Amino acid sequence: MIIKSQKDFFSGLLYACVGGAFAIGAAGYKIGTSARMGPGFFPMLLGVILALIGLYIMFKAMVVKTPDGDKIGSWAWKPLLFIIAGNVLFGILLGGLPSLGVPAMGLVVAIFGTTFVVSLAGDTYKVKEVAILATILSIGCYCAFVLLLKLQFPVWPTFITG
């Protein structure tokens, strides 16, 4: 068995593993039937579909020849670290970290902080553009989650709202 496209093979393997993990995790819930779906039906269906897509991509990577073999390059450490740091920062800013004395800063501050950190992952960084993006994201998230969906979580820092 010869892998003709390393990028496609390993991305298909990732899809298949994640899809399989979701399907196995969903098996612990009641699946139900298509007419009367249980809480595990949708995650099971998505997991199986994702795993099948991954298997198809892996099969195609072993059959279809590519000019240079689509070798896997080096890891992009900078974007990886900034994107993970942005997600961790979002959780900390949204809910706070009481064990370290960090109060909940709310949705708006969390989105601004995350947008500024994650934007550092790119090749260019313009503060004005990032601020505009963060403002648009904050307004959109506020409208979608607080006004339309009526979700209850802090929007502003606790020291402002009380």
Secondary structure, DSSP 8 states (H G I E B T S, - for coil): ---S-HHHHHHHHHHHHHHHHHHHHHTTS--B-SSSB-TTHHHHHHHHHHHHHHHHHHHHHHHS--SS--------HHHHHHHHHHHHHHHHHHH-BGGGTB---HHHHHHHHHHHHHHTTSS---HHHHHHHHHHHHHHHIIIIIIIS---S-SS-HHHH-
